[in-house]
Amino acid sequence: MRDFLPPDVRRREYVIAIVEETYRRYGFQPLETPALENIETLTGKYGEEGNKLIFKVLRRGEHESSGETDLALRYDLTVPLARVVAEHRGKLPRFFKRYQIQPVWRADRPARGRFREFYQCDVDAIGSRSMMVETELCSAVADVLQRLGFRDFVIRINHRRLLAGLLDAAGVASDLHGQALVALDKMDKIGAGGVLRELQERGITADGQRVLAAFGAGTTLQSMREFVGDRQEAQGAIAELELIFSLASATSARTHLRFDVTLARGLSYYTGAIMEINVPDLAGSLGGGGRYDGLIGMFCGENIPACGFSLGLERILVVMGERGMFPAGVDAGGADVLVTQFEGEDPAEALRLAGELRQAGLRVEVYPEPDKLGKQFKYASAAAIARVAVLGADERARGVVTIKDMRSGQQQPIPRAELPALRQAVLREASEVEP
């Protein structure tokens, strides 16, 4: 859980603005939920690994000494969404498309790109079983990443019912499928040998080698068809994946979508297609998601189809920072212009000039006290303020303001009446970083 200094916040706002604007282009509406949920809302939704990472909140007041918990910090944004849909179903459209950009909390071990408090950028569609939903979600996140400057990302895709068919074909009992998936979800972190050891630790011993053989049986959907044989659920899952690939050929996801039989995703609420985004230089993913048709029904008893995708803001920021992907203007200071003050001059003149510049649409900071001009220039440079407005006695006599460009060092007198034109130059520079 971290502090964010101004440069950090500017980078975060830049990414969030692109994510939000892209999601809106696809017709998704904003939603926010509380940081705290009832403990029973969250437990039992994430599998055994997830349940261990929930931040639980002790009862308060007269119940404090009981040591019991009744609330928890939200673990993700999907389960709160399911609760909202169950509670407000009558107020929502038949096909409810929402995006949500808020922090979540997990009692995880911090690592590169992994924190205990982090933002998720979720996009979900409720109410349809059509594979158009999965396709548009993949297209939306592909658009986000492309607009941010990513070119080498891969959207891996698999299907939970295909995984079940593979495990069944490998001889794993159905009551151990969940255990097997938790182990398989770690394939990219601990390798085949580590997965085999974990399968054995979870009681999947005689079948362990057959499980690994099943997941090495081929990399195409056709090879999967042959391996699962006449298992109808698995064959239906393959047909759904084939349809997603066919539909994706008409979207921005077409060159990034890859079938990956090893993708498992450990969250227990997934019921259909599952997706994950990877880039070459990051251990872990930039985001993931999938179909969870049974989750909302846990709250309302009604079978409501749903599918979603979540981008991890922190990991995107880490990779963009390491690759130098942020436009130069993102790291600019908090003001466009610094207005100077001179010893013996009326400070109201500086405030009056600042007001005129703000009226023109510029972000303006006034140096708070009279000082040597060199020190004021030095401050502007350190604060990444691109321009300094100097209004001394000579400038006032001539009806001009001297504008110094801190990057080039050039100075130019501008008639005071023409100051609004200064905004056009600032806007031209800002256009380089507009989402």
C-alpha positions as CSV (number, residue, x, y, z in Angstrom):
1,M,0.0,0.0,0.0
2,R,1.8,3.0,-1.3
3,D,1.9,6.8,-1.5
4,F,1.7,8.3,-4.9
5,L,3.7,11.5,-5.6
6,P,2.5,13.9,-8.3
7,P,4.5,12.3,-11.2
8,D,3.0,8.9,-10.2
9,V,-0.5,10.3,-10.1
10,R,-0.1,12.0,-13.5
11,R,0.9,8.7,-15.1
12,R,-1.9,6.9,-13.4
13,E,-4.4,9.5,-14.6
14,Y,-3.1,9.2,-18.1
15,V,-3.6,5.5,-18.3
16,I,-7.0,5.6,-16.5
17,A,-8.3,8.2,-18.9
18,I,-7.4,6.1,-21.9
19,V,-9.0,3.0,-20.3
20,E,-12.2,4.8,-19.3
21,E,-12.6,6.6,-22.7
22,T,-12.1,3.3,-24.5
23,Y,-14.6,1.4,-22.4
24,R,-17.1,4.2,-23.0
25,R,-16.6,3.8,-26.8
26,Y,-18.0,0.3,-26.4
27,G,-21.1,1.4,-24.6
28,F,-20.0,0.5,-21.0
29,Q,-21.4,2.5,-18.1
30,P,-19.6,3.5,-14.9
31,L,-20.2,1.8,-11.6
32,E,-18.7,2.2,-8.1
33,T,-19.1,0.0,-5.1
34,P,-18.0,0.3,-1.4
35,A,-14.5,-0.7,-0.3
36,L,-16.0,-3.0,2.3
37,E,-18.3,-5.9,1.7
38,N,-20.0,-8.3,4.1
39,I,-17.6,-11.2,4.8
40,E,-20.1,-13.8,3.5
41,T,-20.3,-11.9,0.2
42,L,-16.7,-12.6,-0.6
43,T,-15.8,-15.9,1.1
44,G,-16.3,-19.0,-1.0
45,K,-16.1,-17.2,-4.3
46,Y,-12.3,-17.3,-5.1
47,G,-11.2,-20.8,-4.3
48,E,-8.9,-21.8,-1.4
49,E,-6.0,-19.7,-2.6
50,G,-8.1,-16.6,-2.9
51,N,-9.9,-17.0,0.5
52,K,-6.5,-16.9,2.2
53,L,-5.8,-13.5,0.7
54,I,-8.9,-11.6,1.8
55,F,-8.3,-8.7,4.3
56,K,-10.9,-9.3,7.0
57,V,-12.2,-6.6,9.3
58,L,-12.8,-7.3,13.0
59,R,-16.2,-6.4,14.6
60,R,-16.2,-3.0,16.2
61,G,-17.5,-1.4,19.3
62,E,-18.9,-3.8,22.0
63,H,-18.1,-6.8,19.7
64,E,-14.4,-5.8,19.3
65,S,-13.2,-8.3,21.9
66,S,-14.9,-11.2,20.2
67,G,-12.2,-11.5,17.6
68,E,-14.9,-12.2,15.0
69,T,-15.0,-10.7,11.5
70,D,-18.1,-9.4,9.7
71,L,-16.7,-7.2,6.9
72,A,-13.8,-7.5,4.5
73,L,-12.0,-5.3,2.0
74,R,-13.1,-6.2,-1.5
75,Y,-10.8,-8.8,-3.2
76,D,-11.9,-7.9,-6.7
77,L,-14.6,-5.9,-8.5
78,T,-16.4,-8.9,-10.0
79,V,-18.1,-10.3,-6.9
80,P,-19.3,-6.9,-5.8
81,L,-20.7,-6.4,-9.3
82,A,-22.6,-9.7,-9.0
83,R,-24.1,-8.5,-5.7
84,V,-25.1,-5.2,-7.2
85,V,-26.8,-7.0,-10.1
86,A,-28.7,-9.3,-7.8
87,E,-29.8,-6.4,-5.6
88,H,-30.8,-3.9,-8.3
89,R,-31.8,-6.2,-11.2
90,G,-35.1,-4.3,-11.7
91,K,-33.3,-1.0,-12.2
92,L,-30.8,-2.3,-14.7
93,P,-31.2,-2.8,-18.5
94,R,-31.6,-6.3,-19.9
95,F,-28.0,-6.2,-21.2
96,F,-26.1,-4.4,-18.5
97,K,-22.6,-3.3,-19.6
98,R,-20.5,-1.7,-16.9
99,Y,-16.9,-0.6,-16.3
100,Q,-15.4,0.0,-12.9
101,I,-12.0,1.5,-12.0
102,Q,-11.3,1.2,-8.3
103,P,-8.8,-0.2,-5.8
104,V,-9.0,-3.7,-4.4
105,W,-7.0,-5.3,-1.6
106,R,-5.3,-8.7,-1.2
107,A,-3.0,-9.9,1.6
108,D,-0.5,-11.1,-0.9
109,R,3.3,-11.0,-0.8
110,P,4.5,-7.9,-2.6
111,A,6.6,-8.3,-5.7
112,R,7.3,-6.6,-9.0
113,G,4.0,-5.3,-10.2
114,R,2.1,-6.9,-7.3
115,F,0.9,-4.9,-4.3
116,R,-1.6,-5.3,-1.5
117,E,-3.6,-2.4,-2.6
118,F,-4.0,-2.0,-6.4
119,Y,-6.4,-0.7,-9.0
120,Q,-8.4,-2.9,-11.3
121,C,-9.9,-1.6,-14.5
122,D,-12.9,-3.9,-15.0
123,V,-15.3,-4.2,-17.9
124,D,-18.2,-6.6,-17.8
125,A,-21.4,-7.5,-19.7
126,I,-24.4,-9.1,-18.0
127,G,-27.4,-10.8,-19.5
128,S,-26.1,-12.6,-22.7
129,R,-24.6,-16.0,-23.4
130,S,-23.6,-14.9,-26.9
131,M,-19.9,-15.3,-27.8
132,M,-20.2,-11.7,-29.1
133,V,-19.6,-10.7,-25.5
134,E,-16.2,-12.4,-25.1
135,T,-15.2,-11.1,-28.5
136,E,-16.0,-7.5,-27.7
137,L,-14.3,-7.7,-24.3
138,C,-11.1,-8.9,-26.0
139,S,-11.5,-6.2,-28.6
140,A,-12.0,-3.5,-25.9
141,V,-8.9,-4.4,-23.9
142,A,-6.9,-4.8,-27.1
143,D,-7.9,-1.2,-28.1
144,V,-6.8,0.0,-24.6
145,L,-3.4,-1.6,-24.9
146,Q,-2.8,-0.4,-28.5
147,R,-3.7,3.2,-27.6
148,L,-1.2,3.0,-24.7
149,G,1.5,1.9,-27.1
150,F,1.6,-1.9,-26.6
151,R,2.2,-3.9,-29.7
152,D,3.6,-7.3,-28.5
153,F,0.8,-8.4,-26.1
154,V,-1.0,-11.7,-26.5
155,I,-4.5,-12.5,-25.3
156,R,-4.4,-16.1,-24.3
157,I,-7.8,-17.9,-24.3
158,N,-9.0,-21.3,-23.1
159,H,-12.3,-22.7,-21.7
160,R,-13.1,-24.2,-18.3
161,R,-15.3,-26.9,-19.8
162,L,-12.5,-27.9,-22.1
163,L,-10.2,-28.1,-19.1
164,A,-12.7,-30.3,-17.4
165,G,-12.9,-32.6,-20.4
166,L,-9.1,-32.8,-20.5
167,L,-8.9,-33.6,-16.8
168,D,-11.6,-36.2,-17.3
169,A,-9.7,-37.7,-20.2
170,A,-6.6,-37.9,-18.0
171,G,-8.5,-39.8,-15.4
172,V,-8.8,-37.1,-12.7
173,A,-11.9,-37.6,-10.5
174,S,-14.3,-34.7,-10.9
175,D,-14.1,-33.8,-7.2
176,L,-10.4,-33.1,-7.7
177,H,-10.8,-30.9,-10.8
178,G,-10.6,-27.7,-8.7
179,Q,-7.4,-28.9,-7.0
180,A,-5.9,-29.7,-10.4
181,L,-6.8,-26.3,-11.8
182,V,-5.2,-24.5,-8.9
183,A,-1.9,-26.3,-9.6
184,L,-2.2,-25.9,-13.4
185,D,-2.7,-22.2,-13.0
186,K,0.9,-21.9,-11.8
187,M,2.4,-23.5,-15.0
188,D,4.0,-20.3,-16.1
189,K,5.5,-19.6,-12.7
190,I,6.8,-23.0,-11.5
191,G,7.0,-25.0,-14.8
192,A,5.8,-28.6,-15.5
193,G,8.0,-30.1,-12.8
194,G,6.6,-27.8,-10.2
195,V,3.0,-28.4,-11.3
196,L,3.6,-32.2,-11.1
197,R,4.9,-31.8,-7.5
198,E,1.9,-29.7,-6.6
199,L,-0.5,-32.1,-8.2
200,Q,1.0,-34.9,-6.0
201,E,0.8,-32.7,-2.9
202,R,-2.9,-32.2,-3.7
203,G,-3.6,-35.9,-3.8
204,I,-3.5,-36.2,-7.6
205,T,-0.7,-38.8,-7.8
206,A,-1.3,-41.6,-10.2
207,D,-2.9,-39.2,-12.7
208,G,-0.3,-36.4,-12.5
209,Q,1.7,-37.5,-15.5
210,R,-1.5,-38.1,-17.5
211,V,-2.6,-34.6,-16.6
212,L,0.6,-33.1,-17.9
213,A,0.4,-35.3,-21.0
214,A,-3.1,-34.0,-21.6
215,F,-1.9,-30.4,-21.5
216,G,0.9,-31.2,-23.8
217,A,-1.3,-33.0,-26.3
218,G,-1.4,-30.2,-28.8
219,T,-1.7,-26.5,-29.3
220,T,-4.7,-26.4,-31.7
221,L,-8.4,-26.7,-31.1
222,Q,-8.5,-29.5,-33.7
223,S,-6.0,-31.5,-31.6
224,M,-8.1,-30.9,-28.6
225,R,-11.2,-32.3,-30.4
226,E,-9.3,-35.5,-31.0
227,F,-8.1,-35.8,-27.4
228,V,-11.4,-35.2,-25.6
229,G,-13.2,-37.6,-27.9
230,D,-17.0,-37.9,-27.4
231,R,-17.2,-35.7,-24.3
232,Q,-20.0,-33.3,-25.4
233,E,-19.3,-30.5,-22.9
234,A,-15.7,-30.3,-24.0
235,Q,-16.7,-30.4,-27.7
236,G,-19.2,-27.6,-27.1
237,A,-16.4,-25.6,-25.4
238,I,-14.2,-26.0,-28.4
239,A,-17.0,-24.9,-30.7
240,E,-17.4,-21.7,-28.6
241,L,-13.7,-21.0,-28.8
242,E,-13.8,-21.5,-32.6
243,L,-16.7,-19.0,-32.8
244,I,-14.8,-16.4,-30.7
245,F,-11.8,-16.7,-33.1
246,S,-14.1,-16.3,-36.1
247,L,-15.8,-13.2,-34.7
248,A,-12.5,-11.7,-33.5
249,S,-11.2,-11.7,-37.1
250,A,-13.4,-8.5,-37.5
251,T,-12.0,-6.7,-34.5
252,S,-8.7,-5.2,-33.2
253,A,-8.1,-8.4,-31.2
254,R,-7.6,-10.5,-34.3
255,T,-3.8,-10.4,-34.3
256,H,-3.4,-10.9,-30.6
257,L,-5.7,-13.8,-29.7
258,R,-4.1,-17.1,-29.1
259,F,-5.5,-20.5,-27.9
260,D,-3.5,-21.8,-24.9
261,V,-4.5,-25.1,-23.4
262,T,-2.3,-24.5,-20.3
263,L,-4.3,-21.4,-19.3
264,A,-6.3,-22.3,-16.2
265,R,-7.0,-19.2,-14.1
266,G,-7.5,-20.3,-10.5
267,L,-10.7,-18.4,-9.6
268,S,-13.4,-20.9,-8.9
269,Y,-16.4,-18.8,-10.3
270,Y,-15.4,-19.1,-14.0
271,T,-17.7,-21.4,-16.0
272,G,-16.8,-20.8,-19.7
273,A,-14.1,-19.0,-21.8
274,I,-11.2,-17.7,-19.8
275,M,-8.7,-15.0,-21.0
276,E,-5.4,-13.6,-19.9
277,I,-3.0,-10.9,-21.3
278,N,0.7,-11.4,-21.4
279,V,3.7,-9.4,-22.6
280,P,7.2,-10.9,-23.0
281,D,9.1,-9.1,-20.2
282,L,6.5,-9.6,-17.4
283,A,6.2,-12.7,-15.2
284,G,2.5,-12.7,-14.8
285,S,-0.3,-11.0,-16.7
286,L,-1.5,-7.5,-17.5
287,G,-5.1,-8.7,-17.0
288,G,-7.5,-11.5,-17.4
289,G,-11.1,-12.5,-17.2
290,G,-13.7,-14.9,-18.4
291,R,-17.3,-16.1,-18.3
292,Y,-19.0,-16.6,-14.9
293,D,-22.6,-17.6,-15.5
294,G,-23.2,-19.0,-12.1
295,L,-21.9,-16.2,-9.8
296,I,-24.8,-13.8,-9.8
297,G,-27.1,-16.7,-9.0
298,M,-25.3,-17.2,-5.7
299,F,-26.9,-14.0,-4.6
300,C,-30.3,-14.1,-6.2
301,G,-31.1,-17.7,-7.1
302,E,-31.6,-16.7,-10.8
303,N,-29.3,-17.9,-13.5
304,I,-27.9,-14.7,-15.1
305,P,-25.1,-15.0,-17.6
306,A,-22.1,-12.8,-17.2
307,C,-18.6,-12.2,-18.6
308,G,-15.9,-9.8,-17.8
309,F,-12.3,-8.7,-18.2
310,S,-10.0,-6.9,-15.8
311,L,-6.8,-4.9,-16.6
312,G,-4.3,-4.5,-13.8
313,L,-3.3,-0.8,-13.7
314,E,-0.2,-1.3,-11.5
315,R,1.4,-3.8,-13.9
316,I,0.6,-1.7,-16.9
317,L,2.3,1.2,-15.2
318,V,5.4,-0.9,-14.3
319,V,5.9,-2.1,-17.9
320,M,5.2,1.3,-19.5
321,G,7.7,2.9,-17.1
322,E,10.4,0.3,-17.7
323,R,9.9,0.6,-21.5
324,G,9.8,4.4,-21.5
325,M,6.3,4.4,-23.1
326,F,4.9,7.5,-21.5
327,P,4.7,10.6,-23.8
328,A,7.0,13.4,-22.5
329,G,4.0,15.7,-21.7
330,V,2.7,13.3,-19.1
331,D,5.6,14.1,-16.8
332,A,5.1,17.8,-17.2
333,G,4.6,19.9,-14.0
334,G,1.2,20.8,-12.5
335,A,1.2,24.2,-14.1
336,D,1.7,25.6,-17.6
337,V,3.0,29.0,-16.5
338,L,4.8,30.4,-13.4
339,V,4.1,34.0,-12.6
340,T,7.0,35.8,-10.9
341,Q,7.2,38.4,-8.2
342,F,9.6,41.2,-7.7
343,E,10.8,42.9,-4.5
344,G,8.9,46.2,-3.9
345,E,6.2,45.5,-6.5
346,D,2.5,45.2,-5.7
347,P,1.8,41.5,-5.3
348,A,-1.7,42.1,-6.5
349,E,-0.2,42.6,-10.0
350,A,1.0,39.0,-10.1
351,L,-2.4,37.8,-9.0
352,R,-4.1,39.9,-11.6
353,L,-1.9,38.5,-14.3
354,A,-2.4,34.9,-13.1
355,G,-6.2,35.5,-13.2
356,E,-5.9,36.7,-16.8
357,L,-3.9,33.6,-17.8
358,R,-6.3,31.3,-16.0
359,Q,-9.3,32.9,-17.8
360,A,-7.5,32.0,-21.0
361,G,-7.6,28.4,-19.9
362,L,-4.0,27.9,-18.6
363,R,-2.9,26.3,-15.4
364,V,-1.0,29.0,-13.5
365,E,1.2,29.0,-10.4
366,V,2.2,32.2,-8.7
367,Y,5.6,32.3,-7.0
368,P,4.5,33.0,-3.4
369,E,7.1,35.5,-2.4
370,P,9.4,38.1,-3.9
371,D,12.8,36.6,-4.8
372,K,15.7,36.9,-7.3
373,L,14.6,36.1,-10.8
374,G,17.2,33.4,-11.1
375,K,15.8,31.5,-8.1
376,Q,12.3,31.7,-9.6
377,F,13.5,30.3,-12.9
378,K,15.3,27.5,-11.1
379,Y,12.1,26.7,-9.2
380,A,10.1,26.5,-12.5
381,S,12.7,24.2,-14.0
382,A,12.7,21.9,-10.9
383,A,8.9,21.9,-10.9
384,A,8.8,21.0,-14.7
385,I,6.9,24.2,-15.5
386,A,7.5,25.0,-19.1
387,R,7.0,28.7,-19.2
388,V,7.6,31.7,-16.8
389,A,5.7,34.9,-17.1
390,V,7.7,38.0,-16.0
391,L,5.8,41.2,-15.3
392,G,8.2,43.8,-14.1
393,A,8.1,47.6,-14.1
394,D,9.5,47.7,-17.7
395,E,6.9,45.2,-19.0
396,R,4.1,47.1,-17.4
397,A,5.3,50.3,-18.9
398,R,5.3,48.7,-22.4
399,G,2.0,46.8,-21.9
400,V,3.7,43.4,-22.4
401,V,4.5,40.3,-20.5
402,T,7.9,38.5,-21.0
403,I,7.4,34.8,-21.5
404,K,10.5,32.6,-21.0
405,D,10.5,29.1,-22.4
406,M,12.3,27.0,-19.8
407,R,13.2,24.3,-22.3
408,S,14.8,26.4,-24.9
409,G,15.8,29.4,-22.8
410,Q,14.3,31.8,-25.3
411,Q,12.4,34.9,-24.1
412,Q,9.6,36.7,-25.9
413,P,7.6,39.9,-25.0
414,I,3.9,39.3,-25.7
415,P,1.3,42.1,-25.6
416,R,-0.9,41.6,-22.7
417,A,-4.0,41.6,-24.8
418,E,-2.6,38.7,-26.8
419,L,-1.9,36.4,-23.8
420,P,-4.9,34.1,-24.6
421,A,-3.0,33.0,-27.8
422,L,-0.5,31.5,-25.4
423,R,-3.0,28.7,-24.7
424,Q,-2.8,27.5,-28.3
425,A,0.8,26.7,-28.0
426,V,0.2,24.8,-24.8
427,L,-2.7,22.9,-26.4
428,R,-0.5,21.9,-29.3
429,E,2.0,20.4,-26.9
430,A,-0.7,18.8,-24.8
431,S,-2.2,17.1,-27.9
432,E,0.8,14.7,-27.9
433,V,-0.5,13.1,-24.7
434,E,-4.3,13.4,-25.0
435,P,-6.0,10.0,-24.6
